[in-house]
Amino acid sequence: MERQLNIERLIQDVGGASKAAMQSGVVRTAPYGWVKRRYVSSVVLEKILTANPDIKLDDYFELMEVTNERDDIGECA
């Protein structure tokens, strides 16, 4: 088991994709890419957390089962 950041839930909790994009200074559709790639940069996280100081990032890490199968974007899950 390993921990993975639940980016989708983080985006929802800050007010949705448009608001997350505005807070992080990126285009409106960028948050959908974060979810798809399961990646968000530390710079973006810093901006989101600065705009939402009450959010505890640790709360968004969830245990995930580790497998060796490739997912739909070609990465090992």
mmJSON file of the N, C-alpha and C atoms, coordinates in Angstrom:
{"data_MODEL":{"atom_site":{
"group_PDB":["ATOM","ATOM","ATOM","ATOM","ATOM","ATOM","ATOM","ATOM","ATOM","ATOM","ATOM","ATOM","ATOM","ATOM","ATOM","ATOM","ATOM","ATOM","ATOM","ATOM","ATOM","ATOM","ATOM","ATOM","ATOM","ATOM","ATOM","ATOM","ATOM","ATOM","ATOM","ATOM","ATOM","ATOM","ATOM","ATOM","ATOM","ATOM","ATOM","ATOM","ATOM","ATOM","ATOM","ATOM","ATOM","ATOM","ATOM","ATOM","ATOM","ATOM","ATOM","ATOM","ATOM","ATOM","ATOM","ATOM","ATOM","ATOM","ATOM","ATOM","ATOM","ATOM","ATOM","ATOM","ATOM","ATOM","ATOM","ATOM","ATOM","ATOM","ATOM","ATOM","ATOM","ATOM","ATOM","ATOM","ATOM","ATOM","ATOM","ATOM","ATOM","ATOM","ATOM","ATOM","ATOM","ATOM","ATOM","ATOM","ATOM","ATOM","ATOM","ATOM","ATOM","ATOM","ATOM","ATOM","ATOM","ATOM","ATOM","ATOM","ATOM","ATOM","ATOM","ATOM","ATOM","ATOM","ATOM","ATOM","ATOM","ATOM","ATOM","ATOM","ATOM","ATOM","ATOM","ATOM","ATOM","ATOM","ATOM","ATOM","ATOM","ATOM","ATOM","ATOM","ATOM","ATOM","ATOM","ATOM","ATOM","ATOM","ATOM","ATOM","ATOM","ATOM","ATOM","ATOM","ATOM","ATOM","ATOM","ATOM","ATOM","ATOM","ATOM","ATOM","ATOM","ATOM","ATOM","ATOM","ATOM","ATOM","ATOM","ATOM","ATOM","ATOM","ATOM","ATOM","ATOM","ATOM","ATOM","ATOM","ATOM","ATOM","ATOM","ATOM","ATOM","ATOM","ATOM","ATOM","ATOM","ATOM","ATOM","ATOM","ATOM","ATOM","ATOM","ATOM","ATOM","ATOM","ATOM","ATOM","ATOM","ATOM","ATOM","ATOM","ATOM","ATOM","ATOM","ATOM","ATOM","ATOM","ATOM","ATOM","ATOM","ATOM","ATOM","ATOM","ATOM","ATOM","ATOM","ATOM","ATOM","ATOM","ATOM","ATOM","ATOM","ATOM","ATOM","ATOM","ATOM","ATOM","ATOM","ATOM","ATOM","ATOM","ATOM","ATOM","ATOM","ATOM","ATOM","ATOM","ATOM","ATOM","ATOM","ATOM","ATOM","ATOM","ATOM","ATOM","ATOM","ATOM","ATOM"],
"id":[1,2,3,4,5,6,7,8,9,10,11,12,13,14,15,16,17,18,19,20,21,22,23,24,25,26,27,28,29,30,31,32,33,34,35,36,37,38,39,40,41,42,43,44,45,46,47,48,49,50,51,52,53,54,55,56,57,58,59,60,61,62,63,64,65,66,67,68,69,70,71,72,73,74,75,76,77,78,79,80,81,82,83,84,85,86,87,88,89,90,91,92,93,94,95,96,97,98,99,100,101,102,103,104,105,106,107,108,109,110,111,112,113,114,115,116,117,118,119,120,121,122,123,124,125,126,127,128,129,130,131,132,133,134,135,136,137,138,139,140,141,142,143,144,145,146,147,148,149,150,151,152,153,154,155,156,157,158,159,160,161,162,163,164,165,166,167,168,169,170,171,172,173,174,175,176,177,178,179,180,181,182,183,184,185,186,187,188,189,190,191,192,193,194,195,196,197,198,199,200,201,202,203,204,205,206,207,208,209,210,211,212,213,214,215,216,217,218,219,220,221,222,223,224,225,226,227,228,229,230,231],
"type_symbol":["N","C","C","N","C","C","N","C","C","N","C","C","N","C","C","N","C","C","N","C","C","N","C","C","N","C","C","N","C","C","N","C","C","N","C","C","N","C","C","N","C","C","N","C","C","N","C","C","N","C","C","N","C","C","N","C","C","N","C","C","N","C","C","N","C","C","N","C","C","N","C","C","N","C","C","N","C","C","N","C","C","N","C","C","N","C","C","N","C","C","N","C","C","N","C","C","N","C","C","N","C","C","N","C","C","N","C","C","N","C","C","N","C","C","N","C","C","N","C","C","N","C","C","N","C","C","N","C","C","N","C","C","N","C","C","N","C","C","N","C","C","N","C","C","N","C","C","N","C","C","N","C","C","N","C","C","N","C","C","N","C","C","N","C","C","N","C","C","N","C","C","N","C","C","N","C","C","N","C","C","N","C","C","N","C","C","N","C","C","N","C","C","N","C","C","N","C","C","N","C","C","N","C","C","N","C","C","N","C","C","N","C","C","N","C","C","N","C","C","N","C","C","N","C","C","N","C","C","N","C","C"],
"label_atom_id":["N","CA","C","N","CA","C","N","CA","C","N","CA","C","N","CA","C","N","CA","C","N","CA","C","N","CA","C","N","CA","C","N","CA","C","N","CA","C","N","CA","C","N","CA","C","N","CA","C","N","CA","C","N","CA","C","N","CA","C","N","CA","C","N","CA","C","N","CA","C","N","CA","C","N","CA","C","N","CA","C","N","CA","C","N","CA","C","N","CA","C","N","CA","C","N","CA","C","N","CA","C","N","CA","C","N","CA","C","N","CA","C","N","CA","C","N","CA","C","N","CA","C","N","CA","C","N","CA","C","N","CA","C","N","CA","C","N","CA","C","N","CA","C","N","CA","C","N","CA","C","N","CA","C","N","CA","C","N","CA","C","N","CA","C","N","CA","C","N","CA","C","N","CA","C","N","CA","C","N","CA","C","N","CA","C","N","CA","C","N","CA","C","N","CA","C","N","CA","C","N","CA","C","N","CA","C","N","CA","C","N","CA","C","N","CA","C","N","CA","C","N","CA","C","N","CA","C","N","CA","C","N","CA","C","N","CA","C","N","CA","C","N","CA","C","N","CA","C","N","CA","C","N","CA","C","N","CA","C","N","CA","C","N","CA","C","N","CA","C"],
"label_alt_id":[null,null,null,null,null,null,null,null,null,null,null,null,null,null,null,null,null,null,null,null,null,null,null,null,null,null,null,null,null,null,null,null,null,null,null,null,null,null,null,null,null,null,null,null,null,null,null,null,null,null,null,null,null,null,null,null,null,null,null,null,null,null,null,null,null,null,null,null,null,null,null,null,null,null,null,null,null,null,null,null,null,null,null,null,null,null,null,null,null,null,null,null,null,null,null,null,null,null,null,null,null,null,null,null,null,null,null,null,null,null,null,null,null,null,null,null,null,null,null,null,null,null,null,null,null,null,null,null,null,null,null,null,null,null,null,null,null,null,null,null,null,null,null,null,null,null,null,null,null,null,null,null,null,null,null,null,null,null,null,null,null,null,null,null,null,null,null,null,null,null,null,null,null,null,null,null,null,null,null,null,null,null,null,null,null,null,null,null,null,null,null,null,null,null,null,null,null,null,null,null,null,null,null,null,null,null,null,null,null,null,null,null,null,null,null,null,null,null,null,null,null,null,null,null,null,null,null,null,null,null,null],
"label_comp_id":["MET","MET","MET","GLU","GLU","GLU","ARG","ARG","ARG","GLN","GLN","GLN","LEU","LEU","LEU","ASN","ASN","ASN","ILE","ILE","ILE","GLU","GLU","GLU","ARG","ARG","ARG","LEU","LEU","LEU","ILE","ILE","ILE","GLN","GLN","GLN","ASP","ASP","ASP","VAL","VAL","VAL","GLY","GLY","GLY","GLY","GLY","GLY","ALA","ALA","ALA","SER","SER","SER","LYS","LYS","LYS","ALA","ALA","ALA","ALA","ALA","ALA","MET","MET","MET","GLN","GLN","GLN","SER","SER","SER","GLY","GLY","GLY","VAL","VAL","VAL","VAL","VAL","VAL","ARG","ARG","ARG","THR","THR","THR","ALA","ALA","ALA","PRO","PRO","PRO","TYR","TYR","TYR","GLY","GLY","GLY","TRP","TRP","TRP","VAL","VAL","VAL","LYS","LYS","LYS","ARG","ARG","ARG","ARG","ARG","ARG","TYR","TYR","TYR","VAL","VAL","VAL","SER","SER","SER","SER","SER","SER","VAL","VAL","VAL","VAL","VAL","VAL","LEU","LEU","LEU","GLU","GLU","GLU","LYS","LYS","LYS","ILE","ILE","ILE","LEU","LEU","LEU","THR","THR","THR","ALA","ALA","ALA","ASN","ASN","ASN","PRO","PRO","PRO","ASP","ASP","ASP","ILE","ILE","ILE","LYS","LYS","LYS","LEU","LEU","LEU","ASP","ASP","ASP","ASP","ASP","ASP","TYR","TYR","TYR","PHE","PHE","PHE","GLU","GLU","GLU","LEU","LEU","LEU","MET","MET","MET","GLU","GLU","GLU","VAL","VAL","VAL","THR","THR","THR","ASN","ASN","ASN","GLU","GLU","GLU","ARG","ARG","ARG","ASP","ASP","ASP","ASP","ASP","ASP","ILE","ILE","ILE","GLY","GLY","GLY","GLU","GLU","GLU","CYS","CYS","CYS","ALA","ALA","ALA"],
"label_asym_id":["A","A","A","A","A","A","A","A","A","A","A","A","A","A","A","A","A","A","A","A","A","A","A","A","A","A","A","A","A","A","A","A","A","A","A","A","A","A","A","A","A","A","A","A","A","A","A","A","A","A","A","A","A","A","A","A","A","A","A","A","A","A","A","A","A","A","A","A","A","A","A","A","A","A","A","A","A","A","A","A","A","A","A","A","A","A","A","A","A","A","A","A","A","A","A","A","A","A","A","A","A","A","A","A","A","A","A","A","A","A","A","A","A","A","A","A","A","A","A","A","A","A","A","A","A","A","A","A","A","A","A","A","A","A","A","A","A","A","A","A","A","A","A","A","A","A","A","A","A","A","A","A","A","A","A","A","A","A","A","A","A","A","A","A","A","A","A","A","A","A","A","A","A","A","A","A","A","A","A","A","A","A","A","A","A","A","A","A","A","A","A","A","A","A","A","A","A","A","A","A","A","A","A","A","A","A","A","A","A","A","A","A","A","A","A","A","A","A","A","A","A","A","A","A","A","A","A","A","A","A","A"],
"label_entity_id":["1","1","1","1","1","1","1","1","1","1","1","1","1","1","1","1","1","1","1","1","1","1","1","1","1","1","1","1","1","1","1","1","1","1","1","1","1","1","1","1","1","1","1","1","1","1","1","1","1","1","1","1","1","1","1","1","1","1","1","1","1","1","1","1","1","1","1","1","1","1","1","1","1","1","1","1","1","1","1","1","1","1","1","1","1","1","1","1","1","1","1","1","1","1","1","1","1","1","1","1","1","1","1","1","1","1","1","1","1","1","1","1","1","1","1","1","1","1","1","1","1","1","1","1","1","1","1","1","1","1","1","1","1","1","1","1","1","1","1","1","1","1","1","1","1","1","1","1","1","1","1","1","1","1","1","1","1","1","1","1","1","1","1","1","1","1","1","1","1","1","1","1","1","1","1","1","1","1","1","1","1","1","1","1","1","1","1","1","1","1","1","1","1","1","1","1","1","1","1","1","1","1","1","1","1","1","1","1","1","1","1","1","1","1","1","1","1","1","1","1","1","1","1","1","1","1","1","1","1","1","1"],
"label_seq_id":[1,1,1,2,2,2,3,3,3,4,4,4,5,5,5,6,6,6,7,7,7,8,8,8,9,9,9,10,10,10,11,11,11,12,12,12,13,13,13,14,14,14,15,15,15,16,16,16,17,17,17,18,18,18,19,19,19,20,20,20,21,21,21,22,22,22,23,23,23,24,24,24,25,25,25,26,26,26,27,27,27,28,28,28,29,29,29,30,30,30,31,31,31,32,32,32,33,33,33,34,34,34,35,35,35,36,36,36,37,37,37,38,38,38,39,39,39,40,40,40,41,41,41,42,42,42,43,43,43,44,44,44,45,45,45,46,46,46,47,47,47,48,48,48,49,49,49,50,50,50,51,51,51,52,52,52,53,53,53,54,54,54,55,55,55,56,56,56,57,57,57,58,58,58,59,59,59,60,60,60,61,61,61,62,62,62,63,63,63,64,64,64,65,65,65,66,66,66,67,67,67,68,68,68,69,69,69,70,70,70,71,71,71,72,72,72,73,73,73,74,74,74,75,75,75,76,76,76,77,77,77],
"pdbx_PDB_ins_code":[null,null,null,null,null,null,null,null,null,null,null,null,null,null,null,null,null,null,null,null,null,null,null,null,null,null,null,null,null,null,null,null,null,null,null,null,null,null,null,null,null,null,null,null,null,null,null,null,null,null,null,null,null,null,null,null,null,null,null,null,null,null,null,null,null,null,null,null,null,null,null,null,null,null,null,null,null,null,null,null,null,null,null,null,null,null,null,null,null,null,null,null,null,null,null,null,null,null,null,null,null,null,null,null,null,null,null,null,null,null,null,null,null,null,null,null,null,null,null,null,null,null,null,null,null,null,null,null,null,null,null,null,null,null,null,null,null,null,null,null,null,null,null,null,null,null,null,null,null,null,null,null,null,null,null,null,null,null,null,null,null,null,null,null,null,null,null,null,null,null,null,null,null,null,null,null,null,null,null,null,null,null,null,null,null,null,null,null,null,null,null,null,null,null,null,null,null,null,null,null,null,null,null,null,null,null,null,null,null,null,null,null,null,null,null,null,null,null,null,null,null,null,null,null,null,null,null,null,null,null,null],
"Cartn_x":[0.844,0.0,0.894,0.449,1.153,0.131,0.581,-0.319,-0.287,-1.465,-1.586,-2.464,-2.087,-2.847,-4.148,-5.276,-6.573,-6.778,-6.288,-6.318,-7.751,-8.573,-9.964,-10.711,-10.524,-11.187,-10.648,-9.335,-8.732,-9.35,-9.468,-10.057,-11.493,-12.264,-13.655,-13.723,-12.834,-12.874,-12.465,-11.734,-11.365,-12.37,-13.413,-14.465,-14.61,-13.929,-14.066,-12.859,-12.897,-11.753,-11.451,-12.485,-12.261,-11.599,-12.074,-11.512,-10.088,-9.846,-8.495,-7.531,-7.986,-7.149,-6.856,-7.879,-7.699,-6.713,-6.852,-5.973,-4.533,-4.335,-2.972,-2.395,-3.177,-2.665,-2.465,-3.333,-3.246,-4.564,-4.588,-5.812,-6.901,-8.138,-9.304,-9.339,-8.799,-8.858,-7.685,-6.689,-5.509,-5.844,-6.754,-7.054,-7.537,-8.213,-8.648,-7.43,-6.39,-5.148,-4.444,-4.506,-3.888,-4.537,-5.855,-6.583,-6.244,-6.258,-5.996,-4.594,-3.607,-2.215,-1.859,-2.768,-2.505,-1.224,-1.075,0.126,-0.247,0.25,0.152,1.475,2.01,3.333,3.277,4.427,4.507,4.234,4.575,4.314,2.811,2.062,0.605,0.022,0.504,0.024,0.286,1.446,1.772,0.764,0.413,-0.531,-1.923,-2.361,-3.677,-3.725,-2.667,-2.636,-2.512,-1.855,-1.77,-3.147,-3.919,-5.267,-6.27,-5.94,-6.832,-6.048,-5.674,-4.79,-5.383,-6.69,-7.307,-7.236,-6.848,-6.766,-5.521,-5.706,-4.582,-4.288,-3.183,-2.833,-2.761,-2.336,-2.245,-3.595,-4.679,-6.011,-6.363,-5.619,-5.923,-5.087,-4.226,-3.451,-4.211,-4.442,-5.214,-4.384,-4.62,-3.919,-4.438,-3.503,-3.847,-3.108,-3.74,-3.098,-2.116,-0.938,0.095,-0.018,-0.065,-0.083,0.982,1.312,2.281,1.613,0.278,-0.441,-0.32,-0.343,-0.289,-1.702,-1.81,-3.124,-3.382,-4.476,-4.866,-3.972,-3.065,-2.14,-0.717,-0.575,0.723,1.661,1.175,2.021,1.7,2.673,2.407,1.566,0.549,-0.331,0.241],
"Cartn_y":[-1.179,0.0,1.249,2.226,3.5,4.621,5.792,6.946,7.705,8.2,8.975,10.188,11.32,12.545,12.473,12.697,12.729,14.145,14.38,15.702,16.138,15.207,15.539,16.08,15.452,15.909,17.268,17.476,18.771,19.872,19.619,20.606,20.918,19.905,20.108,20.941,20.657,21.347,22.815,23.202,24.625,25.384,24.683,25.381,24.988,23.931,23.458,23.804,23.313,23.456,24.911,25.689,27.088,27.872,27.655,28.371,27.903,26.589,26.068,26.641,26.747,27.318,28.787,29.529,30.95,31.146,30.354,30.482,30.136,29.227,28.793,29.496,30.358,31.156,30.371,29.386,28.583,28.666,28.121,28.151,27.315,27.637,27.021,25.502,24.975,23.532,22.753,23.445,22.774,21.771,22.081,21.109,19.751,19.74,18.461,17.629,18.295,17.618,17.062,17.783,17.282,15.97,15.927,14.716,13.579,13.87,12.836,12.244,13.116,12.658,12.215,12.481,12.215,12.912,14.155,14.936,16.404,17.048,18.495,18.956,20.041,20.484,21.084,21.106,21.685,23.183,23.853,25.297,25.552,24.725,24.858,24.565,23.518,23.206,24.358,24.979,26.12,27.244,27.53,28.613,28.282,27.035,26.629,26.698,26.229,26.252,27.676,28.553,29.954,30.602,30.275,30.819,30.173,28.985,28.229,27.736,28.638,28.255,27.239,27.049,26.09,24.654,24.467,23.117,22.422,21.185,20.357,19.342,19.516,18.672,17.196,16.902,15.503,14.788,15.529,14.927,14.397,14.797,14.407,13.225,12.723,11.535,10.299,9.382,8.175,6.956,5.879,4.63,4.021,3.619,2.997,1.674,0.696,-0.598,-0.481,-1.024,-0.98,-2.218,-1.992,-3.099,-2.835,-3.84,-3.673,-3.489,-3.435,-3.244,-1.801,-1.61,-0.247,0.326,1.617,2.234,2.782,3.506,3.969,5.062,5.635,6.626,6.09,4.785,4.144,4.17,4.515,4.534,3.352,2.882,1.8,2.358,1.63,2.078,1.671],
"Cartn_z":[0.0,0.0,0.0,-0.737,-0.724,-0.715,-0.366,-0.292,-1.616,-1.998,-3.227,-2.94,-3.48,-3.298,-4.082,-3.414,-4.078,-4.612,-5.815,-6.428,-6.708,-7.141,-7.47,-6.248,-5.11,-3.885,-3.443,-3.596,-3.261,-4.122,-5.419,-6.331,-5.918,-5.617,-5.198,-3.925,-2.986,-1.694,-1.769,-2.8,-2.941,-3.796,-4.261,-4.997,-6.448,-6.867,-8.242,-9.095,-10.324,-11.232,-11.57,-11.857,-12.219,-11.094,-9.887,-8.736,-8.44,-8.533,-8.312,-9.343,-10.579,-11.643,-11.366,-10.978,-10.691,-9.543,-8.488,-7.329,-7.661,-8.609,-8.924,-10.144,-10.782,-11.897,-13.184,-13.42,-14.641,-15.394,-16.602,-17.397,-16.727,-17.036,-16.396,-16.524,-17.62,-17.853,-17.23,-16.714,-16.156,-15.052,-14.132,-13.077,-13.595,-14.728,-15.298,-15.717,-16.192,-16.543,-15.325,-14.208,-12.967,-12.562,-12.653,-12.269,-13.231,-14.511,-15.523,-15.364,-15.158,-15.031,-13.618,-12.668,-11.25,-10.8,-11.236,-10.894,-10.793,-9.772,-9.624,-9.028,-9.556,-9.107,-7.704,-7.073,-5.727,-5.771,-6.86,-6.991,-6.982,-7.7,-7.731,-6.35,-5.704,-4.357,-3.392,-3.507,-2.651,-2.845,-4.095,-4.387,-3.871,-4.055,-3.571,-2.049,-1.386,0.075,0.622,-0.101,0.306,0.25,-0.793,-0.936,0.015,0.515,1.404,2.615,3.513,4.625,5.599,5.577,6.504,6.004,4.745,4.192,4.721,5.149,5.615,4.524,3.845,2.707,3.085,4.285,4.73,4.64,4.781,4.723,3.336,2.327,0.948,0.458,1.292,0.935,1.392,0.452,0.724,0.387,1.116,0.847,-0.451,-1.311,-2.584,-2.682,-3.291,-3.499,-4.658,-4.498,-5.523,-6.397,-7.71,-8.666,-9.724,-10.492,-11.567,-12.921,-12.935,-14.187,-14.633,-15.935,-16.463,-16.528,-16.22,-16.268,-17.678,-17.856,-19.187,-19.759,-18.962,-19.507,-19.577,-19.414,-19.616,-18.437,-17.259,-16.078,-15.214,-14.476,-13.527,-12.386,-12.042,-10.967,-9.628],
"occupancy":[1.0,1.0,1.0,1.0,1.0,1.0,1.0,1.0,1.0,1.0,1.0,1.0,1.0,1.0,1.0,1.0,1.0,1.0,1.0,1.0,1.0,1.0,1.0,1.0,1.0,1.0,1.0,1.0,1.0,1.0,1.0,1.0,1.0,1.0,1.0,1.0,1.0,1.0,1.0,1.0,1.0,1.0,1.0,1.0,1.0,1.0,1.0,1.0,1.0,1.0,1.0,1.0,1.0,1.0,1.0,1.0,1.0,1.0,1.0,1.0,1.0,1.0,1.0,1.0,1.0,1.0,1.0,1.0,1.0,1.0,1.0,1.0,1.0,1.0,1.0,1.0,1.0,1.0,1.0,1.0,1.0,1.0,1.0,1.0,1.0,1.0,1.0,1.0,1.0,1.0,1.0,1.0,1.0,1.0,1.0,1.0,1.0,1.0,1.0,1.0,1.0,1.0,1.0,1.0,1.0,1.0,1.0,1.0,1.0,1.0,1.0,1.0,1.0,1.0,1.0,1.0,1.0,1.0,1.0,1.0,1.0,1.0,1.0,1.0,1.0,1.0,1.0,1.0,1.0,1.0,1.0,1.0,1.0,1.0,1.0,1.0,1.0,1.0,1.0,1.0,1.0,1.0,1.0,1.0,1.0,1.0,1.0,1.0,1.0,1.0,1.0,1.0,1.0,1.0,1.0,1.0,1.0,1.0,1.0,1.0,1.0,1.0,1.0,1.0,1.0,1.0,1.0,1.0,1.0,1.0,1.0,1.0,1.0,1.0,1.0,1.0,1.0,1.0,1.0,1.0,1.0,1.0,1.0,1.0,1.0,1.0,1.0,1.0,1.0,1.0,1.0,1.0,1.0,1.0,1.0,1.0,1.0,1.0,1.0,1.0,1.0,1.0,1.0,1.0,1.0,1.0,1.0,1.0,1.0,1.0,1.0,1.0,1.0,1.0,1.0,1.0,1.0,1.0,1.0,1.0,1.0,1.0,1.0,1.0,1.0,1.0,1.0,1.0,1.0,1.0,1.0],
"B_iso_or_equiv":[0.0,0.0,0.0,0.0,0.0,0.0,0.0,0.0,0.0,0.0,0.0,0.0,0.0,0.0,0.0,0.0,0.0,0.0,0.0,0.0,0.0,0.0,0.0,0.0,0.0,0.0,0.0,0.0,0.0,0.0,0.0,0.0,0.0,0.0,0.0,0.0,0.0,0.0,0.0,0.0,0.0,0.0,0.0,0.0,0.0,0.0,0.0,0.0,0.0,0.0,0.0,0.0,0.0,0.0,0.0,0.0,0.0,0.0,0.0,0.0,0.0,0.0,0.0,0.0,0.0,0.0,0.0,0.0,0.0,0.0,0.0,0.0,0.0,0.0,0.0,0.0,0.0,0.0,0.0,0.0,0.0,0.0,0.0,0.0,0.0,0.0,0.0,0.0,0.0,0.0,0.0,0.0,0.0,0.0,0.0,0.0,0.0,0.0,0.0,0.0,0.0,0.0,0.0,0.0,0.0,0.0,0.0,0.0,0.0,0.0,0.0,0.0,0.0,0.0,0.0,0.0,0.0,0.0,0.0,0.0,0.0,0.0,0.0,0.0,0.0,0.0,0.0,0.0,0.0,0.0,0.0,0.0,0.0,0.0,0.0,0.0,0.0,0.0,0.0,0.0,0.0,0.0,0.0,0.0,0.0,0.0,0.0,0.0,0.0,0.0,0.0,0.0,0.0,0.0,0.0,0.0,0.0,0.0,0.0,0.0,0.0,0.0,0.0,0.0,0.0,0.0,0.0,0.0,0.0,0.0,0.0,0.0,0.0,0.0,0.0,0.0,0.0,0.0,0.0,0.0,0.0,0.0,0.0,0.0,0.0,0.0,0.0,0.0,0.0,0.0,0.0,0.0,0.0,0.0,0.0,0.0,0.0,0.0,0.0,0.0,0.0,0.0,0.0,0.0,0.0,0.0,0.0,0.0,0.0,0.0,0.0,0.0,0.0,0.0,0.0,0.0,0.0,0.0,0.0,0.0,0.0,0.0,0.0,0.0,0.0,0.0,0.0,0.0,0.0,0.0,0.0],
"pdbx_formal_charge":[null,null,null,null,null,null,null,null,null,null,null,null,null,null,null,null,null,null,null,null,null,null,null,null,null,null,null,null,null,null,null,null,null,null,null,null,null,null,null,null,null,null,null,null,null,null,null,null,null,null,null,null,null,null,null,null,null,null,null,null,null,null,null,null,null,null,null,null,null,null,null,null,null,null,null,null,null,null,null,null,null,null,null,null,null,null,null,null,null,null,null,null,null,null,null,null,null,null,null,null,null,null,null,null,null,null,null,null,null,null,null,null,null,null,null,null,null,null,null,null,null,null,null,null,null,null,null,null,null,null,null,null,null,null,null,null,null,null,null,null,null,null,null,null,null,null,null,null,null,null,null,null,null,null,null,null,null,null,null,null,null,null,null,null,null,null,null,null,null,null,null,null,null,null,null,null,null,null,null,null,null,null,null,null,null,null,null,null,null,null,null,null,null,null,null,null,null,null,null,null,null,null,null,null,null,null,null,null,null,null,null,null,null,null,null,null,null,null,null,null,null,null,null,null,null,null,null,null,null,null,null],
"auth_seq_id":[1,1,1,2,2,2,3,3,3,4,4,4,5,5,5,6,6,6,7,7,7,8,8,8,9,9,9,10,10,10,11,11,11,12,12,12,13,13,13,14,14,14,15,15,15,16,16,16,17,17,17,18,18,18,19,19,19,20,20,20,21,21,21,22,22,22,23,23,23,24,24,24,25,25,25,26,26,26,27,27,27,28,28,28,29,29,29,30,30,30,31,31,31,32,32,32,33,33,33,34,34,34,35,35,35,36,36,36,37,37,37,38,38,38,39,39,39,40,40,40,41,41,41,42,42,42,43,43,43,44,44,44,45,45,45,46,46,46,47,47,47,48,48,48,49,49,49,50,50,50,51,51,51,52,52,52,53,53,53,54,54,54,55,55,55,56,56,56,57,57,57,58,58,58,59,59,59,60,60,60,61,61,61,62,62,62,63,63,63,64,64,64,65,65,65,66,66,66,67,67,67,68,68,68,69,69,69,70,70,70,71,71,71,72,72,72,73,73,73,74,74,74,75,75,75,76,76,76,77,77,77],
"auth_comp_id":["MET","MET","MET","GLU","GLU","GLU","ARG","ARG","ARG","GLN","GLN","GLN","LEU","LEU","LEU","ASN","ASN","ASN","ILE","ILE","ILE","GLU","GLU","GLU","ARG","ARG","ARG","LEU","LEU","LEU","ILE","ILE","ILE","GLN","GLN","GLN","ASP","ASP","ASP","VAL","VAL","VAL","GLY","GLY","GLY","GLY","GLY","GLY","ALA","ALA","ALA","SER","SER","SER","LYS","LYS","LYS","ALA","ALA","ALA","ALA","ALA","ALA","MET","MET","MET","GLN","GLN","GLN","SER","SER","SER","GLY","GLY","GLY","VAL","VAL","VAL","VAL","VAL","VAL","ARG","ARG","ARG","THR","THR","THR","ALA","ALA","ALA","PRO","PRO","PRO","TYR","TYR","TYR","GLY","GLY","GLY","TRP","TRP","TRP","VAL","VAL","VAL","LYS","LYS","LYS","ARG","ARG","ARG","ARG","ARG","ARG","TYR","TYR","TYR","VAL","VAL","VAL","SER","SER","SER","SER","SER","SER","VAL","VAL","VAL","VAL","VAL","VAL","LEU","LEU","LEU","GLU","GLU","GLU","LYS","LYS","LYS","ILE","ILE","ILE","LEU","LEU","LEU","THR","THR","THR","ALA","ALA","ALA","ASN","ASN","ASN","PRO","PRO","PRO","ASP","ASP","ASP","ILE","ILE","ILE","LYS","LYS","LYS","LEU","LEU","LEU","ASP","ASP","ASP","ASP","ASP","ASP","TYR","TYR","TYR","PHE","PHE","PHE","GLU","GLU","GLU","LEU","LEU","LEU","MET","MET","MET","GLU","GLU","GLU","VAL","VAL","VAL","THR","THR","THR","ASN","ASN","ASN","GLU","GLU","GLU","ARG","ARG","ARG","ASP","ASP","ASP","ASP","ASP","ASP","ILE","ILE","ILE","GLY","GLY","GLY","GLU","GLU","GLU","CYS","CYS","CYS","ALA","ALA","ALA"],
"auth_asym_id":["A","A","A","A","A","A","A","A","A","A","A","A","A","A","A","A","A","A","A","A","A","A","A","A","A","A","A","A","A","A","A","A","A","A","A","A","A","A","A","A","A","A","A","A","A","A","A","A","A","A","A","A","A","A","A","A","A","A","A","A","A","A","A","A","A","A","A","A","A","A","A","A","A","A","A","A","A","A","A","A","A","A","A","A","A","A","A","A","A","A","A","A","A","A","A","A","A","A","A","A","A","A","A","A","A","A","A","A","A","A","A","A","A","A","A","A","A","A","A","A","A","A","A","A","A","A","A","A","A","A","A","A","A","A","A","A","A","A","A","A","A","A","A","A","A","A","A","A","A","A","A","A","A","A","A","A","A","A","A","A","A","A","A","A","A","A","A","A","A","A","A","A","A","A","A","A","A","A","A","A","A","A","A","A","A","A","A","A","A","A","A","A","A","A","A","A","A","A","A","A","A","A","A","A","A","A","A","A","A","A","A","A","A","A","A","A","A","A","A","A","A","A","A","A","A","A","A","A","A","A","A"],
"auth_atom_id":["N","CA","C","N","CA","C","N","CA","C","N","CA","C","N","CA","C","N","CA","C","N","CA","C","N","CA","C","N","CA","C","N","CA","C","N","CA","C","N","CA","C","N","CA","C","N","CA","C","N","CA","C","N","CA","C","N","CA","C","N","CA","C","N","CA","C","N","CA","C","N","CA","C","N","CA","C","N","CA","C","N","CA","C","N","CA","C","N","CA","C","N","CA","C","N","CA","C","N","CA","C","N","CA","C","N","CA","C","N","CA","C","N","CA","C","N","CA","C","N","CA","C","N","CA","C","N","CA","C","N","CA","C","N","CA","C","N","CA","C","N","CA","C","N","CA","C","N","CA","C","N","CA","C","N","CA","C","N","CA","C","N","CA","C","N","CA","C","N","CA","C","N","CA","C","N","CA","C","N","CA","C","N","CA","C","N","CA","C","N","CA","C","N","CA","C","N","CA","C","N","CA","C","N","CA","C","N","CA","C","N","CA","C","N","CA","C","N","CA","C","N","CA","C","N","CA","C","N","CA","C","N","CA","C","N","CA","C","N","CA","C","N","CA","C","N","CA","C","N","CA","C","N","CA","C","N","CA","C","N","CA","C","N","CA","C","N","CA","C"],
"pdbx_PDB_model_num":[1,1,1,1,1,1,1,1,1,1,1,1,1,1,1,1,1,1,1,1,1,1,1,1,1,1,1,1,1,1,1,1,1,1,1,1,1,1,1,1,1,1,1,1,1,1,1,1,1,1,1,1,1,1,1,1,1,1,1,1,1,1,1,1,1,1,1,1,1,1,1,1,1,1,1,1,1,1,1,1,1,1,1,1,1,1,1,1,1,1,1,1,1,1,1,1,1,1,1,1,1,1,1,1,1,1,1,1,1,1,1,1,1,1,1,1,1,1,1,1,1,1,1,1,1,1,1,1,1,1,1,1,1,1,1,1,1,1,1,1,1,1,1,1,1,1,1,1,1,1,1,1,1,1,1,1,1,1,1,1,1,1,1,1,1,1,1,1,1,1,1,1,1,1,1,1,1,1,1,1,1,1,1,1,1,1,1,1,1,1,1,1,1,1,1,1,1,1,1,1,1,1,1,1,1,1,1,1,1,1,1,1,1,1,1,1,1,1,1,1,1,1,1,1,1,1,1,1,1,1,1]
}}}
